[in-house]
Amino acid sequence: MAMQPPASILRTARRHLAEARDALDAEIRAYPTPVSGCDAQYNHLLAERRRAHEALRALDSEIHIPTPRAP
């Protein structure tokens, strides 16, 4: 089995995360109202959406690889 190039893997990860985020957004929009502050399912959906956003942001951020200053 041939390995996928990293760029292809990142594109796939971004696509899956974006799909998950969009599905969570749709589920949150369709969630019945009113929502109390202690609604565990709604709060879980919000947390999962936040995780998807953070993961996408992390994939799009610049990669910092610390290197020693002296050889």
PQR file with spaces between the fields and no chain letter, atoms N, CA, C, O and H, PARSE charges and radii, in Angstrom:
ATOM       1  N    MET     1       0.844   -1.184    0.000 -0.4000 1.5000
ATOM       2  CA   MET     1       0.000    0.000    0.000 -0.0000 2.0000
ATOM       3  C    MET     1       0.889    1.247    0.000  0.5500 1.7000
ATOM       4  O    MET     1       1.755    1.406    0.861 -0.5500 1.4000
ATOM       5  N    ALA     2       0.665    2.119   -0.968 -0.4000 1.5000
ATOM       6  CA   ALA     2       1.472    3.334   -1.091 -0.0000 2.0000
ATOM       7  C    ALA     2       1.001    4.380   -0.093  0.5500 1.7000
ATOM       8  O    ALA     2      -0.194    4.530    0.164 -0.5500 1.4000
ATOM       9  H    ALA     2      -0.038    1.990   -1.668  0.4000 1.0000
ATOM      10  N    MET     3       1.970    5.097    0.462 -0.4000 1.5000
ATOM      11  CA   MET     3       1.632    6.168    1.402 -0.0000 2.0000
ATOM      12  C    MET     3       1.173    7.404    0.643  0.5500 1.7000
ATOM      13  O    MET     3       1.691    7.723   -0.427 -0.5500 1.4000
ATOM      14  H    MET     3       2.940    4.975    0.254  0.4000 1.0000
ATOM      15  N    GLN     4       0.193    8.093    1.215 -0.4000 1.5000
ATOM      16  CA   GLN     4      -0.266    9.338    0.622 -0.0000 2.0000
ATOM      17  C    GLN     4       0.712   10.445    0.989  0.5500 1.7000
ATOM      18  O    GLN     4       1.291   10.434    2.076 -0.5500 1.4000
ATOM      19  H    GLN     4      -0.227    7.834    2.084  0.4000 1.0000
ATOM      20  N    PRO     5       0.895   11.397    0.088 -0.5600 1.5000
ATOM      21  CA   PRO     5       1.737   12.548    0.438  0.2800 2.0000
ATOM      22  C    PRO     5       1.061   13.371    1.541  0.5500 1.7000
ATOM      23  O    PRO     5      -0.167   13.416    1.622 -0.5500 1.4000
ATOM      24  N    PRO     6       1.862   14.014    2.381 -0.5600 1.5000
ATOM      25  CA   PRO     6       1.300   14.808    3.493  0.2800 2.0000
ATOM      26  C    PRO     6       0.271   15.840    3.050  0.5500 1.7000
ATOM      27  O    PRO     6      -0.733   16.037    3.734 -0.5500 1.4000
ATOM      28  N    ALA     7       0.497   16.496    1.931 -0.4000 1.5000
ATOM      29  CA   ALA     7      -0.453   17.518    1.468 -0.0000 2.0000
ATOM      30  C    ALA     7      -1.820   16.897    1.198  0.5500 1.7000
ATOM      31  O    ALA     7      -2.848   17.511    1.484 -0.5500 1.4000
ATOM      32  H    ALA     7       1.312   16.336    1.375  0.4000 1.0000
ATOM      33  N    SER     8      -1.835   15.701    0.658 -0.4000 1.5000
ATOM      34  CA   SER     8      -3.091   15.009    0.383 -0.0000 2.0000
ATOM      35  C    SER     8      -3.798   14.631    1.682  0.5500 1.7000
ATOM      36  O    SER     8      -5.019   14.743    1.785 -0.5500 1.4000
ATOM      37  H    SER     8      -1.000   15.202    0.426  0.4000 1.0000
ATOM      38  N    ILE     9      -3.040   14.190    2.654 -0.4000 1.5000
ATOM      39  CA   ILE     9      -3.604   13.828    3.951 -0.0000 2.0000
ATOM      40  C    ILE     9      -4.203   15.064    4.620  0.5500 1.7000
ATOM      41  O    ILE     9      -5.286   14.991    5.200 -0.5500 1.4000
ATOM      42  H    ILE     9      -2.048   14.099    2.570  0.4000 1.0000
ATOM      43  N    LEU    10      -3.503   16.203    4.542 -0.4000 1.5000
ATOM      44  CA   LEU    10      -4.021   17.436    5.134 -0.0000 2.0000
ATOM      45  C    LEU    10      -5.295   17.901    4.439  0.5500 1.7000
ATOM      46  O    LEU    10      -6.232   18.356    5.095 -0.5500 1.4000
ATOM      47  H    LEU    10      -2.623   16.262    4.070  0.4000 1.0000
ATOM      48  N    ARG    11      -5.334   17.788    3.115 -0.4000 1.5000
ATOM      49  CA   ARG    11      -6.550   18.163    2.377 -0.0000 2.0000
ATOM      50  C    ARG    11      -7.722   17.290    2.821  0.5500 1.7000
ATOM      51  O    ARG    11      -8.829   17.787    3.030 -0.5500 1.4000
ATOM      52  H    ARG    11      -4.573   17.418    2.582  0.4000 1.0000
ATOM      53  N    THR    12      -7.474   15.996    2.962 -0.4000 1.5000
ATOM      54  CA   THR    12      -8.521   15.072    3.393 -0.0000 2.0000
ATOM      55  C    THR    12      -8.980   15.416    4.808  0.5500 1.7000
ATOM      56  O    THR    12     -10.180   15.434    5.082 -0.5500 1.4000
ATOM      57  H    THR    12      -6.575   15.593    2.792  0.4000 1.0000
ATOM      58  N    ALA    13      -8.035   15.687    5.704 -0.4000 1.5000
ATOM      59  CA   ALA    13      -8.378   16.045    7.080 -0.0000 2.0000
ATOM      60  C    ALA    13      -9.206   17.323    7.110  0.5500 1.7000
ATOM      61  O    ALA    13     -10.205   17.394    7.826 -0.5500 1.4000
ATOM      62  H    ALA    13      -7.060   15.672    5.481  0.4000 1.0000
ATOM      63  N    ARG    14      -8.807   18.330    6.343 -0.4000 1.5000
ATOM      64  CA   ARG    14      -9.561   19.593    6.292 -0.0000 2.0000
ATOM      65  C    ARG    14     -10.988   19.350    5.793  0.5500 1.7000
ATOM      66  O    ARG    14     -11.952   19.890    6.337 -0.5500 1.4000
ATOM      67  H    ARG    14      -7.996   18.272    5.761  0.4000 1.0000
ATOM      68  N    ARG    15     -11.101   18.524    4.743 -0.4000 1.5000
ATOM      69  CA   ARG    15     -12.421   18.250    4.180 -0.0000 2.0000
ATOM      70  C    ARG    15     -13.311   17.557    5.216  0.5500 1.7000
ATOM      71  O    ARG    15     -14.471   17.933    5.384 -0.5500 1.4000
ATOM      72  H    ARG    15     -10.318   18.086    4.301  0.4000 1.0000
ATOM      73  N    HIS    16     -12.781   16.558    5.903 -0.4000 1.5000
ATOM      74  CA   HIS    16     -13.575   15.836    6.902 -0.0000 2.0000
ATOM      75  C    HIS    16     -13.951   16.741    8.075  0.5500 1.7000
ATOM      76  O    HIS    16     -15.078   16.683    8.567 -0.5500 1.4000
ATOM      77  H    HIS    16     -11.838   16.253    5.767  0.4000 1.0000
ATOM      78  N    LEU    17     -13.019   17.568    8.520 -0.4000 1.5000
ATOM      79  CA   LEU    17     -13.320   18.489    9.616 -0.0000 2.0000
ATOM      80  C    LEU    17     -14.359   19.521    9.201  0.5500 1.7000
ATOM      81  O    LEU    17     -15.252   19.850    9.982 -0.5500 1.4000
ATOM      82  H    LEU    17     -12.103   17.615    8.120  0.4000 1.0000
ATOM      83  N    ALA    18     -14.251   20.033    7.984 -0.4000 1.5000
ATOM      84  CA   ALA    18     -15.223   21.009    7.491 -0.0000 2.0000
ATOM      85  C    ALA    18     -16.610   20.361    7.384  0.5500 1.7000
ATOM      86  O    ALA    18     -17.614   20.992    7.713 -0.5500 1.4000
ATOM      87  H    ALA    18     -13.525   19.766    7.350  0.4000 1.0000
ATOM      88  N    GLU    19     -16.666   19.115    6.927 -0.4000 1.5000
ATOM      89  CA   GLU    19     -17.945   18.406    6.847 -0.0000 2.0000
ATOM      90  C    GLU    19     -18.538   18.195    8.239  0.5500 1.7000
ATOM      91  O    GLU    19     -19.742   18.361    8.436 -0.5500 1.4000
ATOM      92  H    GLU    19     -15.850   18.603    6.659  0.4000 1.0000
ATOM      93  N    ALA    20     -17.697   17.833    9.198 -0.4000 1.5000
ATOM      94  CA   ALA    20     -18.164   17.641   10.567 -0.0000 2.0000
ATOM      95  C    ALA    20     -18.671   18.952   11.148  0.5500 1.7000
ATOM      96  O    ALA    20     -19.720   18.990   11.791 -0.5500 1.4000
ATOM      97  H    ALA    20     -16.719   17.699    9.038  0.4000 1.0000
ATOM      98  N    ARG    21     -17.919   20.033   10.919 -0.4000 1.5000
ATOM      99  CA   ARG    21     -18.340   21.351   11.412 -0.0000 2.0000
ATOM     100  C    ARG    21     -19.678   21.748   10.806  0.5500 1.7000
ATOM     101  O    ARG    21     -20.561   22.235   11.512 -0.5500 1.4000
ATOM     102  H    ARG    21     -17.066   20.003   10.397  0.4000 1.0000
ATOM     103  N    ASP    22     -19.831   21.542    9.495 -0.4000 1.5000
ATOM     104  CA   ASP    22     -21.079   21.905    8.824 -0.0000 2.0000
ATOM     105  C    ASP    22     -22.254   21.076    9.341  0.5500 1.7000
ATOM     106  O    ASP    22     -23.357   21.596    9.510 -0.5500 1.4000
ATOM     107  H    ASP    22     -19.113   21.146    8.921  0.4000 1.0000
ATOM     108  N    ALA    23     -22.017   19.783    9.592 -0.4000 1.5000
ATOM     109  CA   ALA    23     -23.078   18.926   10.125 -0.0000 2.0000
ATOM     110  C    ALA    23     -23.471   19.378   11.534  0.5500 1.7000
ATOM     111  O    ALA    23     -24.653   19.395   11.879 -0.5500 1.4000
ATOM     112  H    ALA    23     -21.121   19.360    9.455  0.4000 1.0000
ATOM     113  N    LEU    24     -22.478   19.741   12.339 -0.4000 1.5000
ATOM     114  CA   LEU    24     -22.769   20.238   13.685 -0.0000 2.0000
ATOM     115  C    LEU    24     -23.521   21.565   13.627  0.5500 1.7000
ATOM     116  O    LEU    24     -24.456   21.784   14.397 -0.5500 1.4000
ATOM     117  H    LEU    24     -21.518   19.727   12.059  0.4000 1.0000
ATOM     118  N    ASP    25     -23.113   22.453   12.714 -0.4000 1.5000
ATOM     119  CA   ASP    25     -23.828   23.724   12.550 -0.0000 2.0000
ATOM     120  C    ASP    25     -25.295   23.476   12.201  0.5500 1.7000
ATOM     121  O    ASP    25     -26.186   24.120   12.754 -0.5500 1.4000
ATOM     122  H    ASP    25     -22.353   22.275   12.089  0.4000 1.0000
ATOM     123  N    ALA    26     -25.540   22.544   11.283 -0.4000 1.5000
ATOM     124  CA   ALA    26     -26.910   22.239   10.874 -0.0000 2.0000
ATOM     125  C    ALA    26     -27.706   21.650   12.032  0.5500 1.7000
ATOM     126  O    ALA    26     -28.874   21.990   12.223 -0.5500 1.4000
ATOM     127  H    ALA    26     -24.816   22.021   10.834  0.4000 1.0000
ATOM     128  N    GLU    27     -27.078   20.767   12.804 -0.4000 1.5000
ATOM     129  CA   GLU    27     -27.763   20.163   13.938 -0.0000 2.0000
ATOM     130  C    GLU    27     -28.082   21.202   15.007  0.5500 1.7000
ATOM     131  O    GLU    27     -29.148   21.155   15.620 -0.5500 1.4000
ATOM     132  H    GLU    27     -26.129   20.490   12.649  0.4000 1.0000
ATOM     133  N    ILE    28     -27.170   22.132   15.230 -0.4000 1.5000
ATOM     134  CA   ILE    28     -27.401   23.197   16.211 -0.0000 2.0000
ATOM     135  C    ILE    28     -28.523   24.117   15.735  0.5500 1.7000
ATOM     136  O    ILE    28     -29.378   24.518   16.524 -0.5500 1.4000
ATOM     137  H    ILE    28     -26.304   22.170   14.731  0.4000 1.0000
ATOM     138  N    ARG    29     -28.519   24.450   14.440 -0.4000 1.5000
ATOM     139  CA   ARG    29     -29.599   25.308   13.897 -0.0000 2.0000
ATOM     140  C    ARG    29     -30.963   24.629   14.028  0.5500 1.7000
ATOM     141  O    ARG    29     -31.968   25.300   14.267 -0.5500 1.4000
ATOM     142  H    ARG    29     -27.825   24.123   13.798  0.4000 1.0000
ATOM     143  N    ALA    30     -31.004   23.309   13.874 -0.4000 1.5000
ATOM     144  CA   ALA    30     -32.268   22.578   13.911 -0.0000 2.0000
ATOM     145  C    ALA    30     -32.679   22.186   15.327  0.5500 1.7000
ATOM     146  O    ALA    30     -33.753   21.620   15.527 -0.5500 1.4000
ATOM     147  H    ALA    30     -30.188   22.765   13.681  0.4000 1.0000
ATOM     148  N    TYR    31     -31.830   22.483   16.308 -0.4000 1.5000
ATOM     149  CA   TYR    31     -32.117   22.085   17.682 -0.0000 2.0000
ATOM     150  C    TYR    31     -33.363   22.811   18.169  0.5500 1.7000
ATOM     151  O    TYR    31     -33.496   24.016   17.956 -0.5500 1.4000
ATOM     152  H    TYR    31     -30.957   22.943   16.146  0.4000 1.0000
ATOM     153  N    PRO    32     -34.280   22.096   18.819 -0.5600 1.5000
ATOM     154  CA   PRO    32     -35.528   22.741   19.257  0.2800 2.0000
ATOM     155  C    PRO    32     -35.284   23.816   20.318  0.5500 1.7000
ATOM     156  O    PRO    32     -34.368   23.707   21.133 -0.5500 1.4000
ATOM     157  N    THR    33     -36.110   24.841   20.291 -0.4000 1.5000
ATOM     158  CA   THR    33     -36.027   25.911   21.276 -0.0000 2.0000
ATOM     159  C    THR    33     -37.163   25.744   22.270  0.5500 1.7000
ATOM     160  O    THR    33     -38.114   25.040   21.932 -0.5500 1.4000
ATOM     161  H    THR    33     -36.854   24.930   19.629  0.4000 1.0000
ATOM     162  N    PRO    34     -37.155   26.301   23.420 -0.5600 1.5000
ATOM     163  CA   PRO    34     -36.041   27.002   24.030  0.2800 2.0000
ATOM     164  C    PRO    34     -35.001   26.020   24.574  0.5500 1.7000
ATOM     165  O    PRO    34     -35.295   24.862   24.869 -0.5500 1.4000
ATOM     166  N    VAL    35     -33.794   26.525   24.692 -0.4000 1.5000
ATOM     167  CA   VAL    35     -32.686   25.733   25.206 -0.0000 2.0000
ATOM     168  C    VAL    35     -32.288   26.323   26.547  0.5500 1.7000
ATOM     169  O    VAL    35     -31.955   27.503   26.654 -0.5500 1.4000
ATOM     170  H    VAL    35     -33.555   27.466   24.453  0.4000 1.0000
ATOM     171  N    SER    36     -32.328   25.495   27.546 -0.4000 1.5000
ATOM     172  CA   SER    36     -31.911   25.981   28.867 -0.0000 2.0000
ATOM     173  C    SER    36     -30.392   25.877   28.969  0.5500 1.7000
ATOM     174  O    SER    36     -29.762   25.159   28.193 -0.5500 1.4000
ATOM     175  H    SER    36     -32.598   24.536   27.460  0.4000 1.0000
ATOM     176  N    GLY    37     -29.811   26.586   29.917 -0.4000 1.5000
ATOM     177  CA   GLY    37     -28.365   26.576   30.107 -0.0000 2.0000
ATOM     178  C    GLY    37     -27.833   25.223   30.553  0.5500 1.7000
ATOM     179  O    GLY    37     -26.628   24.981   30.492 -0.5500 1.4000
ATOM     180  H    GLY    37     -30.323   27.169   30.548  0.4000 1.0000
ATOM     181  N    CYS    38     -28.718   24.340   31.000 -0.4000 1.5000
ATOM     182  CA   CYS    38     -28.251   23.037   31.485 -0.0000 2.0000
ATOM     183  C    CYS    38     -28.577   21.919   30.497  0.5500 1.7000
ATOM     184  O    CYS    38     -28.558   20.747   30.875 -0.5500 1.4000
ATOM     185  H    CYS    38     -29.697   24.537   31.049  0.4000 1.0000
ATOM     186  N    ASP    39     -28.869   22.248   29.267 -0.4000 1.5000
ATOM     187  CA   ASP    39     -29.178   21.250   28.247 -0.0000 2.0000
ATOM     188  C    ASP    39     -27.879   20.574   27.816  0.5500 1.7000
ATOM     189  O    ASP    39     -27.122   21.131   27.020 -0.5500 1.4000
ATOM     190  H    ASP    39     -28.884   23.200   28.961  0.4000 1.0000
ATOM     191  N    ALA    40     -27.622   19.387   28.333 -0.4000 1.5000
ATOM     192  CA   ALA    40     -26.340   18.697   28.116 -0.0000 2.0000
ATOM     193  C    ALA    40     -26.097   18.393   26.645  0.5500 1.7000
ATOM     194  O    ALA    40     -24.973   18.558   26.172 -0.5500 1.4000
ATOM     195  H    ALA    40     -28.237   18.934   28.979  0.4000 1.0000
ATOM     196  N    GLN    41     -27.114   17.954   25.905 -0.4000 1.5000
ATOM     197  CA   GLN    41     -26.919   17.610   24.497 -0.0000 2.0000
ATOM     198  C    GLN    41     -26.538   18.848   23.687  0.5500 1.7000
ATOM     199  O    GLN    41     -25.632   18.795   22.856 -0.5500 1.4000
ATOM     200  H    GLN    41     -28.028   17.820   26.289  0.4000 1.0000
ATOM     201  N    TYR    42     -27.223   19.950   23.928 -0.4000 1.5000
ATOM     202  CA   TYR    42     -26.921   21.189   23.200 -0.0000 2.0000
ATOM     203  C    TYR    42     -25.511   21.668   23.540  0.5500 1.7000
ATOM     204  O    TYR    42     -24.755   22.063   22.652 -0.5500 1.4000
ATOM     205  H    TYR    42     -27.959   19.993   24.604  0.4000 1.0000
ATOM     206  N    ASN    43     -25.162   21.632   24.819 -0.4000 1.5000
ATOM     207  CA   ASN    43     -23.817   22.042   25.219 -0.0000 2.0000
ATOM     208  C    ASN    43     -22.759   21.135   24.600  0.5500 1.7000
ATOM     209  O    ASN    43     -21.682   21.602   24.230 -0.5500 1.4000
ATOM     210  H    ASN    43     -25.776   21.310   25.540  0.4000 1.0000
ATOM     211  N    HIS    44     -23.058   19.844   24.487 -0.4000 1.5000
ATOM     212  CA   HIS    44     -22.127   18.904   23.846 -0.0000 2.0000
ATOM     213  C    HIS    44     -21.942   19.260   22.367  0.5500 1.7000
ATOM     214  O    HIS    44     -20.822   19.232   21.858 -0.5500 1.4000
ATOM     215  H    HIS    44     -23.933   19.465   24.788  0.4000 1.0000
ATOM     216  N    LEU    45     -23.031   19.592   21.684 -0.4000 1.5000
ATOM     217  CA   LEU    45     -22.932   19.994   20.272 -0.0000 2.0000
ATOM     218  C    LEU    45     -22.066   21.245   20.123  0.5500 1.7000
ATOM     219  O    LEU    45     -21.240   21.332   19.214 -0.5500 1.4000
ATOM     220  H    LEU    45     -23.941   19.615   22.097  0.4000 1.0000
ATOM     221  N    LEU    46     -22.261   22.207   21.017 -0.4000 1.5000
ATOM     222  CA   LEU    46     -21.451   23.424   20.956 -0.0000 2.0000
ATOM     223  C    LEU    46     -19.972   23.111   21.185  0.5500 1.7000
ATOM     224  O    LEU    46     -19.109   23.670   20.509 -0.5500 1.4000
ATOM     225  H    LEU    46     -22.932   22.137   21.755  0.4000 1.0000
ATOM     226  N    ALA    47     -19.677   22.228   22.125 -0.4000 1.5000
ATOM     227  CA   ALA    47     -18.285   21.861   22.406 -0.0000 2.0000
ATOM     228  C    ALA    47     -17.667   21.136   21.224  0.5500 1.7000
ATOM     229  O    ALA    47     -16.510   21.386   20.884 -0.5500 1.4000
ATOM     230  H    ALA    47     -20.378   21.773   22.674  0.4000 1.0000
ATOM     231  N    GLU    48     -18.416   20.243   20.592 -0.4000 1.5000
ATOM     232  CA   GLU    48     -17.893   19.512   19.436 -0.0000 2.0000
ATOM     233  C    GLU    48     -17.639   20.465   18.265  0.5500 1.7000
ATOM     234  O    GLU    48     -16.644   20.332   17.552 -0.5500 1.4000
ATOM     235  H    GLU    48     -19.355   20.040   20.867  0.4000 1.0000
ATOM     236  N    ARG    49     -18.550   21.428   18.074 -0.4000 1.5000
ATOM     237  CA   ARG    49     -18.346   22.408   17.000 -0.0000 2.0000
ATOM     238  C    ARG    49     -17.095   23.232   17.272  0.5500 1.7000
ATOM     239  O    ARG    49     -16.319   23.510   16.358 -0.5500 1.4000
ATOM     240  H    ARG    49     -19.358   21.536   18.653  0.4000 1.0000
ATOM     241  N    ARG    50     -16.900   23.621   18.528 -0.4000 1.5000
ATOM     242  CA   ARG    50     -15.709   24.388   18.900 -0.0000 2.0000
ATOM     243  C    ARG    50     -14.442   23.573   18.626  0.5500 1.7000
ATOM     244  O    ARG    50     -13.454   24.110   18.127 -0.5500 1.4000
ATOM     245  H    ARG    50     -17.530   23.395   19.271  0.4000 1.0000
ATOM     246  N    ARG    51     -14.472   22.289   18.950 -0.4000 1.5000
ATOM     247  CA   ARG    51     -13.315   21.417   18.690 -0.0000 2.0000
ATOM     248  C    ARG    51     -13.030   21.326   17.191  0.5500 1.7000
ATOM     249  O    ARG    51     -11.868   21.343   16.784 -0.5500 1.4000
ATOM     250  H    ARG    51     -15.276   21.852   19.356  0.4000 1.0000
ATOM     251  N    ALA    52     -14.070   21.231   16.369 -0.4000 1.5000
ATOM     252  CA   ALA    52     -13.876   21.163   14.917 -0.0000 2.0000
ATOM     253  C    ALA    52     -13.258   22.463   14.406  0.5500 1.7000
ATOM     254  O    ALA    52     -12.345   22.437   13.581 -0.5500 1.4000
ATOM     255  H    ALA    52     -15.014   21.217   16.700  0.4000 1.0000
ATOM     256  N    HIS    53     -13.759   23.607   14.897 -0.4000 1.5000
ATOM     257  CA   HIS    53     -13.194   24.905   14.493 -0.0000 2.0000
ATOM     258  C    HIS    53     -11.725   25.009   14.907  0.5500 1.7000
ATOM     259  O    HIS    53     -10.888   25.455   14.123 -0.5500 1.4000
ATOM     260  H    HIS    53     -14.501   23.629   15.567  0.4000 1.0000
ATOM     261  N    GLU    54     -11.414   24.599   16.137 -0.4000 1.5000
ATOM     262  CA   GLU    54     -10.036   24.672   16.628 -0.0000 2.0000
ATOM     263  C    GLU    54      -9.108   23.754   15.831  0.5500 1.7000
ATOM     264  O    GLU    54      -7.968   24.120   15.545 -0.5500 1.4000
ATOM     265  H    GLU    54     -12.094   24.237   16.774  0.4000 1.0000
ATOM     266  N    ALA    55      -9.590   22.575   15.477 -0.4000 1.5000
ATOM     267  CA   ALA    55      -8.774   21.647   14.692 -0.0000 2.0000
ATOM     268  C    ALA    55      -8.499   22.209   13.297  0.5500 1.7000
ATOM     269  O    ALA    55      -7.382   22.098   12.792 -0.5500 1.4000
ATOM     270  H    ALA    55     -10.516   22.278   15.710  0.4000 1.0000
ATOM     271  N    LEU    56      -9.513   22.812   12.676 -0.4000 1.5000
ATOM     272  CA   LEU    56      -9.306   23.435   11.363 -0.0000 2.0000
ATOM     273  C    LEU    56      -8.315   24.595   11.464  0.5500 1.7000
ATOM     274  O    LEU    56      -7.450   24.752   10.604 -0.5500 1.4000
ATOM     275  H    LEU    56     -10.420   22.902   13.087  0.4000 1.0000
ATOM     276  N    ARG    57      -8.444   25.397   12.507 -0.4000 1.5000
ATOM     277  CA   ARG    57      -7.530   26.518   12.704 -0.0000 2.0000
ATOM     278  C    ARG    57      -6.097   26.007   12.905  0.5500 1.7000
ATOM     279  O    ARG    57      -5.147   26.599   12.393 -0.5500 1.4000
ATOM     280  H    ARG    57      -9.147   25.269   13.206  0.4000 1.0000
ATOM     281  N    ALA    58      -5.947   24.913   13.646 -0.4000 1.5000
ATOM     282  CA   ALA    58      -4.622   24.345   13.880 -0.0000 2.0000
ATOM     283  C    ALA    58      -4.014   23.826   12.580  0.5500 1.7000
ATOM     284  O    ALA    58      -2.813   23.976   12.356 -0.5500 1.4000
ATOM     285  H    ALA    58      -6.719   24.432   14.062  0.4000 1.0000
ATOM     286  N    LEU    59      -4.836   23.217   11.722 -0.4000 1.5000
ATOM     287  CA   LEU    59      -4.320   22.727   10.442 -0.0000 2.0000
ATOM     288  C    LEU    59      -3.875   23.874    9.541  0.5500 1.7000
ATOM     289  O    LEU    59      -2.934   23.731    8.760 -0.5500 1.4000
ATOM     290  H    LEU    59      -5.811   23.096   11.904  0.4000 1.0000
ATOM     291  N    ASP    60      -4.552   25.001    9.654 -0.4000 1.5000
ATOM     292  CA   ASP    60      -4.236   26.140    8.794 -0.0000 2.0000
ATOM     293  C    ASP    60      -3.160   27.057    9.366  0.5500 1.7000
ATOM     294  O    ASP    60      -2.695   27.966    8.678 -0.5500 1.4000
ATOM     295  H    ASP    60      -5.317   25.117   10.288  0.4000 1.0000
ATOM     296  N    SER    61      -2.761   26.828   10.615 -0.4000 1.5000
ATOM     297  CA   SER    61      -1.752   27.696   11.211 -0.0000 2.0000
ATOM     298  C    SER    61      -0.366   27.321   10.724  0.5500 1.7000
ATOM     299  O    SER    61      -0.124   26.215   10.241 -0.5500 1.4000
ATOM     300  H    SER    61      -3.139   26.089   11.174  0.4000 1.0000
ATOM     301  N    GLU    62       0.525   28.270   10.866 -0.4000 1.5000
ATOM     302  CA   GLU    62       1.911   28.029   10.471 -0.0000 2.0000
ATOM     303  C    GLU    62       2.547   27.023   11.413  0.5500 1.7000
ATOM     304  O    GLU    62       2.317   27.059   12.622 -0.5500 1.4000
ATOM     305  H    GLU    62       0.329   29.169   11.258  0.4000 1.0000
ATOM     306  N    ILE    63       3.332   26.143   10.866 -0.4000 1.5000
ATOM     307  CA   ILE    63       3.999   25.135   11.672 -0.0000 2.0000
ATOM     308  C    ILE    63       5.328   25.714   12.155  0.5500 1.7000
ATOM     309  O    ILE    63       6.125   26.219   11.365 -0.5500 1.4000
ATOM     310  H    ILE    63       3.519   26.114    9.884  0.4000 1.0000
ATOM     311  N    HIS    64       5.548   25.631   13.466 -0.4000 1.5000
ATOM     312  CA   HIS    64       6.783   26.112   14.032 -0.0000 2.0000
ATOM     313  C    HIS    64       7.581   24.906   14.507  0.5500 1.7000
ATOM     314  O    HIS    64       7.123   24.140   15.355 -0.5500 1.4000
ATOM     315  H    HIS    64       4.899   25.221   14.108  0.4000 1.0000
ATOM     316  N    ILE    65       8.765   24.746   13.958 -0.4000 1.5000
ATOM     317  CA   ILE    65       9.649   23.671   14.378 -0.0000 2.0000
ATOM     318  C    ILE    65      10.859   24.325   15.025  0.5500 1.7000
ATOM     319  O    ILE    65      11.681   24.940   14.346 -0.5500 1.4000
ATOM     320  H    ILE    65       9.137   25.368   13.269  0.4000 1.0000
ATOM     321  N    PRO    66      10.964   24.188   16.347 -0.5600 1.5000
ATOM     322  CA   PRO    66      12.099   24.809   17.023  0.2800 2.0000
ATOM     323  C    PRO    66      13.407   24.133   16.593  0.5500 1.7000
ATOM     324  O    PRO    66      13.494   22.909   16.496 -0.5500 1.4000
ATOM     325  N    THR    67      14.387   24.945   16.348 -0.4000 1.5000
ATOM     326  CA   THR    67      15.708   24.414   15.963 -0.0000 2.0000
ATOM     327  C    THR    67      16.750   25.017   16.876  0.5500 1.7000
ATOM     328  O    THR    67      16.624   26.164   17.303 -0.5500 1.4000
ATOM     329  H    THR    67      14.317   25.939   16.427  0.4000 1.0000
ATOM     330  N    PRO    68      17.779   24.247   17.175 -0.5600 1.5000
ATOM     331  CA   PRO    68      18.831   24.790   18.046  0.2800 2.0000
ATOM     332  C    PRO    68      19.608   25.908   17.349  0.5500 1.7000
ATOM     333  O    PRO    68      19.763   25.899   16.127 -0.5500 1.4000
ATOM     334  N    ARG    69      20.086   26.854   18.124 -0.4000 1.5000
ATOM     335  CA   ARG    69      20.850   27.959   17.552 -0.0000 2.0000
ATOM     336  C    ARG    69      22.290   27.588   17.319  0.5500 1.7000
ATOM     337  O    ARG    69      22.960   28.179   16.473 -0.5500 1.4000
ATOM     338  H    ARG    69      19.960   26.861   19.116  0.4000 1.0000
ATOM     339  N    ALA    70      22.770   26.617   18.059 -0.4000 1.5000
ATOM     340  CA   ALA    70      24.155   26.174   17.896 -0.0000 2.0000
ATOM     341  C    ALA    70      24.139   24.737   17.354  0.5500 1.7000
ATOM     342  O    ALA    70      23.313   23.926   17.774 -0.5500 1.4000
ATOM     343  H    ALA    70      22.225   26.137   18.747  0.4000 1.0000
ATOM     344  N    PRO    71      25.031   24.428   16.442 -0.5600 1.5000
ATOM     345  CA   PRO    71      25.060   23.075   15.884  0.2800 2.0000
ATOM     346  C    PRO    71      25.482   22.028   16.880  0.5500 1.7000
ATOM     347  O    PRO    71      25.549   20.846   16.543 -0.5500 1.4000
